Amino acid sequence: MPKRAKQLFQEFFVVVVGVFVAVAAESWWSEREDRRFEREIREDMLVEFESNVRILDADIAVNEEARVLIAALSGLSDESLFAIPDAVLSKQFGSGNLVSAGFDPELGSVQALVESGNLGAVGDRELRLRLSRWVGLLEQCRRKNFQGVNLEKSVMPLIVRAGSDLRWSEVERRELRALLDNALGFFDIRVACQHELRSAAHDILAFLEESN
């Protein structure tokens, strides 16, 4: 091989090796950064899902009390309904008494990750599946919560109208019972969704603690 050709070959070989080394180094560094980012995300998830469980526990406890009021007239006969004193109805269903809790999640950086659709940043497929289920449940619960809250609010004009003279007519009593029965169905759906969310949050926490 001529000396010049040999020199060119050596230079070409050095360049190729250099390119491969640079690509390998960049790939190694990128993977290292990805894994560092994932470790940080996992740490954030532990803190935030622990907070979500606490919030859900509190919301469910509030809703257990709220259900007693919403279901107070359910199944009552007209005779029993009409026998309730006006003052009792006004006090029981007075403005501000009909309060329930809709779940407002604490997600922070996790929310930014899952809602951006960039779940590829999480290398563990099982964790990605759990996060995807969580996001799906959140969206379902938001819709159900919106419907339930609107139905509960539909009771308020009746309460205000009846409370203006502190008297509940038979028509108003039947209307109140019907509105509350309707609201109760959606209320139970909302709370069932909160239980699903709490179960999903516990599942994610258990998985993170086991795999970290």
N, C-alpha and C positions, 0 to 999 in steps of 0.2 A: 504494500500500500504506500503510495507516495506520501512524503512527509507532510505536505500541505493538507492532503485528504485526512491523514491520521490526526492532524491537529484540529481540523474542523469537526471530525467525529468526536474527539475528546471534549471539545467545547460544547457540542450539541448534547453529549451525554451529561455533562455537568449542568447544563440548563434544564434538561428533562428531570434529572434527579432533584434539582432545586425546586422545580415546579411541584413535583410530587411531595416533597418535604413541606413546602408551603401550604399545599392543599390539606395534607394530613394534619399539620399544626393548626390550621384554621378550623378543620372539622373537630379536632380534639378540643380546642378552645370553645367552639360553639356548643358542643355537647356538654362541656363542663359548665358553661353559663346556663344552659337549659336545665341541667340537674340542680344547680344552685337556685334558680328561679322556682323550680318545682318544690324544693325543700322549703323555701320561704312561703310559697302558696299553701303547702300542707300545714305549716305552723299557723298561718292565718286562718285556715279552715278549722283547725282545732279550737281556736279561741272563739271564732264567730259562730260555729255550730253549737258549741257549749252555751253561748249566749242565746241562740235561737231556741234551744231546748228550754231554757229558763223562761223566755218570753212566752213560748207555747204553753208551758205549765201554768203560768199566770193567766193567760187568756182563757184556757180551758176551765180553770177554776172560776173565773168571772162568769163564763157562759153557763156553768152548771147552776149558778144562782139565778142567772137571767132566765133560764129555761123554766124554772118554777113559776115565775111571773107570767111568761108568755103562754104557758100551758094551764094557767089557773082556771080558765073558763072552758077549756076543752072537755067535751063530753057532758057538760051540764045540760040538764033538761031545761026547757023554757021556764018551768015552774021554779026550779032552783035559781036560775039566772035572774028572774024577776024579783026573787025574794031578797037578793043582796041589797043592803041599804045604799042609797045614793052616795052617802059620805064615804062608805067603804070603797066603792068603785073609784071615786074621785081621788081618794088617798092612795089606793093601790096602783092606779094607772096615771097618776098625776104627771105633769110634765117633768121629764128628767129621770123618771123611775125606770123607764124601759131602755135599759142600757146593756149592750152586749159588746164583746171584744172581737175585732177582726185582726188577724195576724199581720203584723208589720215586721218583716224579717230584717235581721241585721246581717248583711253580707259583705259590705265594704269591698275590698279588693277581690273577693271571691265572686261577688255579683258582677264586677267589671269583667272578670274572666268568663263566667258562664254565659252572660248575656251578650258578650261580643262574639260568641260562637267559637272562640279560640281554645277549645278544649284539647287541641293537639299539644298545648304546652304541658299537659299532664300525661306523663308517659304510661301510667298504669291504666290499662283498659278497663279493669273492674271499677276503678275510681271514677273514670269518665262516665261509665254507665250509671253509676249511683248519682253523680252530679246531674246528668241529663234527666234522670227520673225526678230529682228534686226540683229542677227548673220547670219541668212539665207539671208537677203537682202545684207549684207556686202559681202558675198561670191559671190552672183550673180553679184554685182556691180564690184567686183574685176575682174571677168572674162570678163565682158563687157568692162571695162576700158582697159584691156590688148588688146582686139581685136581692140578697137577704136584707141588707141595710135599707134598700129602697122600700121593701115591703114593710119593714118595721116603721119606717118614716110615714108610711101611708096611714098608720094608726093615729099619728099626732093630730091631724086636723079634726078627727072625731073627738079626741080627748079635749082639745081646745073648745070645740063647739059645745060639747056636753058640760064642760067645766065652767062655761060662761054663766050658767044659771044654777050650777051645782045639782042639776037634776038629769037623770038618765032615763029617757023614755024606753019603752019596749023595743021600738025600732032601733034606737041607738045601741041598746044592749045586744040585740041580735047582730047588728053590724060589727060591733066590737068583737064579739065571739068569732064571727066569720073571718074578720081580718086577722085576728090572732091565730086562728087555726091555719090559715094560709101562710102566715109568717112562720109558724112553728115548723112546717114541713121544710122550708128553705133554711131555717135556723139549724135544724138537725143535720142537714146536708153540709152546711158550713162547718159545724163542729166536727162532723165525721172527717171532713177534709183536714182540719187541724190535727186530729188524731193521726191521720196518715202522714202528715208532715212531720209530726213529732217522731213517729216510728222511723221515717226516712232519715231524719237528723241523727237519731240514735244509731242507725245502721252505718251512716257515714262516719260518725265518731268512733264506733267500734272498729271499723275497717282501718281508719287512720291510725288509731292507737296500736293496732295489731301489726300494721305494715311499716310503721315508722321505726 
